[in-house]
């Protein structure tokens, strides 16, 4: 396999791997209505201004109540209803059904992973070359 083809295949595999989790939530997930019950503030050490806020969301599935923490600085108000998505076998790992709630981690991981993959190929120009006498 040529080096260029291996590089492109690696990029495609990495993109697939990064977006596999949000896609699986969308394909196999259950959706329930939840309600914001509290906003949690985290302070950096000085209590003058909060550095981050997280909504605390409660939802019910099969007569059992679950509480999850939303994404950082989501602008949800206490009492507001939101949709949550989760797998039937693990409702405690629910996520808020928004673009940010599902894809924010993937959006952060994608450029970092692609940069590392690119740096690997730039740092080792003879890696994946098909010449027979390159090692000995």
Secondary structure, 3 states (H helix, E strand, C coil): CCHHHHHHHHHHHHHHHHHHHHHHHHHHCEEEEEEEEEEEEEECCCCCCEEEEEEEEEEEECCEEEEEEEEECCCCCCCCEEEEEEECCEEEEEEECCHHHHHHHHHHHHHHHHHHHHHHHHHCCCCCCCCCCCCC
